[in-house]
Amino acid sequence: MRLLLTLILSACLLQPTFSQKDLTLLGNSEVTVDGTSTVSDWTVTVGDKLGRLIVSDDFSARPAEGESLVGGRLVCVVKSMDGGRGETMNDKIYAAFDQGSHPHITFDLTGGKVSAQTEKGFTLQTSGTLAMAGKEQAIELELEGESLPGGGYRLFGDHTFNMTAFGIEPPTAFFGSLEVADPVTVKFNLLFK
């Protein structure tokens, strides 16, 4: 019994450890939501966001096809979303997301693999969970990536989805004469260092 315990303990201690880099989202990162309505197109800017990206130490400055990300998280604060058309529009945004009960929109990156190298960087195929307004959905994203001078990465791309898939009723105004279309596109330019 003592020999078995010694062998198990030795196996655990001799396991290789993989070091990782934990990168933080920089403040000049951008997230916007684009949509349309019966009156005009619109863009909402997300002001407050936090994030992290975890890569293995061997994830290179110009990663090759097949290299993987470890994980990551992006958190956007609903109350910081600004539609650029005043308080009434912003209040409709907050109400649509049920901001009082669900103050954040989150994306948890659970996997990512480099699918190709590009002229300036790389293409990532990622998967994760998007959560907003109390609902979650597994999604897959294709992202473009570049290395930043001095270390870190820029990840950018977009994702289109229907608001109703998350239980969000597209807002209306002016007694229903203005109706927001269901599909929206989230665009992001994320800088991690």
C-alpha positions in Angstrom: 0.0 0.0 0.0 2.8 2.4 0.9 4.6 1.6 -2.4 1.3 2.4 -4.3 0.9 5.7 -2.5 4.5 6.6 -3.2 4.1 5.8 -6.9 0.9 7.9 -7.2 2.5 10.8 -5.4 5.6 10.6 -7.6 3.6 10.5 -10.7 1.7 13.6 -9.7 4.8 15.5 -8.8 6.6 14.5 -12.0 3.8 15.7 -14.3 4.9 18.4 -16.7 3.7 21.8 -15.8 2.6 24.1 -18.6 3.2 27.7 -18.0 0.8 30.3 -19.3 0.6 33.9 -20.0 -2.4 35.7 -18.6 -3.0 38.8 -20.7 -5.3 41.7 -19.7 -7.7 43.7 -22.0 -6.3 47.2 -22.7 -8.6 50.2 -22.2 -8.4 51.3 -25.8 -10.1 48.1 -27.0 -13.4 48.7 -28.8 -16.8 46.8 -28.8 -19.8 48.1 -30.8 -23.2 46.7 -31.7 -24.6 47.6 -35.1 -28.2 47.2 -36.2 -31.0 48.7 -38.2 -34.6 49.9 -37.7 -37.5 51.0 -39.8 -36.1 54.6 -39.6 -32.2 54.3 -39.7 -29.2 52.3 -39.0 -27.7 52.6 -35.5 -24.5 51.8 -33.5 -24.2 51.3 -29.8 -20.7 51.7 -28.2 -19.8 49.7 -25.1 -17.8 51.9 -22.7 -16.8 49.7 -19.8 -15.3 46.3 -20.5 -12.9 43.9 -18.8 -11.2 40.9 -20.2 -8.4 38.5 -20.2 -6.8 36.1 -22.6 -4.8 33.1 -21.5 -2.2 31.6 -23.9 0.5 29.0 -23.3 4.0 30.3 -23.1 4.8 28.6 -26.4 2.0 30.5 -28.2 4.3 32.4 -30.5 4.2 36.0 -31.7 3.2 34.6 -35.1 1.4 31.4 -34.2 1.4 28.5 -36.7 -1.6 26.6 -37.9 -2.8 24.3 -35.1 -1.5 26.3 -32.1 -4.1 26.8 -29.5 -5.3 29.4 -27.0 -6.0 28.2 -23.4 -9.1 30.4 -22.8 -10.3 33.9 -21.9 -13.2 36.1 -20.9 -14.7 39.4 -22.0 -17.2 41.2 -19.8 -19.2 44.2 -21.1 -21.1 46.4 -18.7 -24.7 47.0 -20.0 -25.0 50.3 -18.2 -22.0 51.7 -20.2 -23.7 51.1 -23.5 -24.4 54.3 -25.4 -26.6 54.6 -28.5 -25.5 58.1 -29.2 -29.0 59.5 -29.3 -29.6 60.5 -25.7 -31.0 59.1 -22.5 -34.3 57.8 -23.9 -32.5 55.5 -26.3 -30.0 54.4 -23.7 -32.9 53.6 -21.3 -34.5 51.4 -23.9 -31.1 49.6 -24.4 -30.8 48.9 -20.6 -34.4 47.8 -20.4 -34.0 45.4 -23.4 -31.1 43.7 -21.6 -32.9 43.7 -18.2 -29.9 45.6 -16.9 -31.1 45.6 -13.3 -31.1 41.8 -13.1 -28.3 41.1 -15.7 -25.8 44.0 -15.6 -23.2 42.2 -17.8 -22.8 40.6 -21.2 -20.1 38.0 -21.0 -18.2 35.8 -23.5 -16.2 32.9 -22.1 -13.7 31.6 -24.6 -13.3 27.9 -24.0 -11.2 27.0 -27.0 -9.3 28.5 -29.9 -7.1 27.1 -32.6 -5.1 28.9 -35.3 -6.6 27.8 -38.6 -4.3 29.8 -40.9 -1.5 32.4 -41.1 -2.3 35.6 -42.8 -0.2 38.4 -44.3 -0.2 40.3 -41.0 -1.1 37.6 -38.4 -3.3 34.7 -38.1 -6.9 33.4 -38.2 -8.4 31.8 -35.1 -11.4 29.4 -35.0 -12.8 29.8 -31.5 -15.7 28.5 -29.4 -17.3 29.7 -26.2 -20.4 30.8 -24.3 -22.1 34.1 -24.9 -24.4 35.2 -22.0 -26.8 38.2 -21.9 -30.1 39.1 -20.5 -30.1 35.9 -18.4 -29.6 33.5 -21.4 -26.6 31.6 -22.6 -25.6 30.2 -26.0 -22.6 28.3 -27.3 -21.2 30.1 -30.2 -18.3 29.7 -32.6 -16.3 32.8 -33.9 -13.7 33.3 -36.5 -11.3 35.9 -35.4 -8.3 37.6 -37.0 -5.3 38.1 -34.8 -2.0 40.1 -34.9 0.9 40.4 -32.5 1.4 43.7 -30.7 4.7 45.4 -30.5 6.3 44.6 -27.1 4.1 41.5 -26.7 0.4 40.7 -26.6 -2.2 40.3 -29.3 -4.9 42.1 -31.1 -8.0 40.0 -31.9 -10.7 41.5 -34.1 -13.9 40.4 -35.9 -17.6 40.4 -35.7 -20.6 38.1 -34.9 -24.2 38.5 -36.0 -27.1 37.0 -34.1 -30.8 37.6 -33.4 -31.7 39.4 -30.2 -34.7 37.1 -29.7 -32.3 34.1 -29.4 -31.4 35.6 -26.0 -35.0 36.5 -25.1 -34.5 40.2 -25.9 -37.5 41.8 -27.5 -36.2 44.3 -30.2 -37.1 47.8 -28.9 -39.8 50.0 -30.5 -40.5 53.7 -30.2 -43.0 56.3 -31.2 -46.0 54.1 -30.6 -44.5 51.3 -32.7 -43.7 53.4 -35.8 -40.0 52.8 -35.1 -39.1 49.1 -34.9 -35.6 47.8 -34.4 -34.7 44.7 -36.6 -34.0 41.5 -34.7 -30.4 40.8 -36.1 -27.5 42.7 -34.7 -23.8 42.6 -35.4 -21.2 42.9 -32.6 -17.9 44.2 -33.8 -14.8 44.0 -31.6 -11.2 45.2 -31.7 -9.6 43.7 -28.6 -6.1 44.4 -27.5 -4.5 42.2 -24.9 -1.1 42.7 -23.2 
